[in-house]
Amino acid sequence: MPKVGVLLSGCGVFDGAEIHEAVLTMLELDKRGCEMVVMAPDKPQMHVINHLTGEVAEGETRNVLVESARIARGEIKNIDDVKAEELDALVMPGGFGAAKNLSTFAVDGANAKVDPSVAKLLKEVHSQGKPIAAVCIAPAVVAAALGEINPELTIGNDEATAKAIESMGGKHFVCPVDGFHVDEKNKIISTPAYMLGKRISEVHAGISKMIDALMKLIG
């Protein structure tokens, strides 16, 4: 049974993990018989967004690990307690939390810094020859952490984000919402999801294909 890490960034598209992407990723991993190690950093969110209005909820604070636990039904680990040696692969759902809580990409773009614990795990998983899958905006985190290996990535066709990824050392490939891109050399897979998708069914199609490709790389 493959053991796959699922790295979350909170709960909610505008300030955390995109819930559809996270749940669809977990569903597809479960359907393929994977054991999941769900994790998140134990740190405050960049800010809290009222998902009804889209506005910043002034004065509110939330914790990334605590919020991510909502999606994981409480079965979650602090990323600092997860070792690459215990995983066969790592998957990162998207949502603005990837760009706000796992990295500073939302603020700093191509000059983004990655949370140290996230960067450490990404580097260790890659150095051990294990595959990484990234959804939606999460490929930008991969580029920021692993730019020196020139990872091939897709976020769909958003020109500004693609340019930022390439400025960080990545190589961007245009991809439809129901498709995915595989960097065979570096064992990195990505799919656009809600960077392009308007319907959950479109997003599901791309994530399902991405997980199929991930399973082949796990072997």
N, C-alpha and C positions, 0 to 999 in steps of 0.2 A: 504494500500500500504506500504510494508516494506521499511524502509529508511536504505540504506546500504552505509557505508563509503568505499571509494576506495582510498587507500593511495598510491600515486605515488612518484617516487624518481628521477624525471628528464625525459629525452626523448632520448632514445637510449640504446641499450643493453649493450654497453661497459662502459657507465658512468652514466646511468640513468635507467628509467623503460624500460623493454623490451616491445616494442611497440605492437607486436602481442599479447603477454600475456595480456597487459592492455586493448587493444581493444576487444579481445575475452571475457575477463571478463566482460567488460561493456556491450557488446552485449548480453551475456547470462543473465545478471541481468535485462537488459531492456526487453528482451523477456518474462521474468517472472513477469513483471509489477512493478519492484522495482524503487523507487526514489533513485537516487545516489547523494551522497555528496562526490565529488571528492576533494582531499586535498593533500597538500605537505608542507614540511617545507620551510620557507623563509630563505634560507642560501646559501652560495656558494657551488658548487659541489666540491668534493675532487680534481678533475681535469677534463679536457676536452679531450676526445679521438676523433681523426679523424677517423670516421667510414669507410672511404674509405681505409685508410692505416693500421688502428689498432694502430697507434702511438699516444703518448701524444702530444697534440697541445700546445707546449710550449708558455707561455705568455698569453694564452687565459683563461678567466674566464667566468663561467655561473652560473646562479642562479637556484636552484632546483625548486622553485615554478614557476618561469617564464618559464622554460623549460617544466615543467609538464603541464602548461597551453596550450601548443601546442596540447597535446593529448586530453585535456578536452575541446577544442574549446573555451577556455577562461572562461568556467564555473567552477571555482575552488576556494577553500578557503585555507587560511593559516591554517595549522593544529592547531595552537594556538587558532583559533577562533571556533574550533569544540569541542563540548562536548559529552562525551559518552552517556549522558542522551538522546540526540537527535537521536541516532543511534539504529537500531535493530541488526546490525552486522557490522563487519569490514573485508574488503578484501584487501590483499596486493599482487599485481602482482610482478613478479620477475625482473630480470635484475641486472647488477652489481651495479646499483644505490642503491639497497637495502643493499648491502654489503659495499658500499663506502660512501653513503650519509645518509642513515637511521641508519647506524651503522658503526663500524670500522672493521667488520668481514674480509673484503678483506685484511687488513693489519695485524690485530691482532689475527685472528682465534678464538680459544677457549677463548681468553682473551678479546674478543670484548666488546666494550661499545656501548650502543644504544643511539641515539640522545635523549636528555631528553624529548622533546615533544612527540616523538614517543613512548618512554617507558611509559610515563604517560598515553597516550591514550590506549595503549595495556593493561596496568594494570587495568585501569578503566573499559574498555569494559569487560574484563574477570571478574572483581569483581562484576559487575552487572549481571553476568550470561548470557551474550550475546555471540554468536558465532564469531569466528575469522577464516578466511580462508587465507591460504598463498600458493603462487605459486613459483615454481622453487627454487631459493636460499633464498627467503623470510622466509622460516621456520627457517633459522639460526638466523634471527632477533628475531623471536618469542622465540627461545630457550635462546637467550642472555637476553631478557627482562623478561621472565617468567620461567626461569630455576628452580625456587624454587617449582613450581607446577609439575615438571617433565612431561612436555607436550609430547605426542606422536606425532611424525612428520615423514614426508618422504621428501627426496630430490631425490628419485630414488634409485640408488645403488652406488653412489660415496663414496668409503670407507673413504677417508680422511675427507670429509665434514661430513659424518655420525659420525665419531669419534669425531669431534669437537663439533657437536650438543650434543652428549652424555657427553662430558666433561663439557658442560655448564648446564647439568641437564636434557636434553631432552632424550627421548627414540626413537631411529630411527627404522623405519620399511621399508624394501625394497619394492619397488612398481614399476610396469610398467608405461610407459609414459602415457598410456590411462586410468590409474587407479587413485585411491586416497586413502588416509587413514583418518579415523575419530577417534579422541580421544573423545569418548562419554562422559567421566567424565568431561573433561575440555572444551568441545564444540569447539574443534580445528580441522580444516580440512586442508589437504595439498595435493598437486599433483606435480609431478616432472616437467612437462612441458619441457622447453628447457634444463633442467639438463640432460635429456635423449633424447628428441625429435629431430628428423632430419627433420621432415615435419610439416608444420603448421596444417595439418589435425590431426596428432597424438596429438599435443598439445591441439587443440580444443576439442578433445574427452575427455581428462582428465579434462580440465577446465569446460566443460559442466556438467560432472558427479559431479564435486566438487560443482558447484553452485546448482545442484539438491539437494545434501546432505545438503548444507547450508540452503536452503529453508525449509527443513524438521526440522532443528534445530531451525530456527526462529519460526516455528509453525503457 
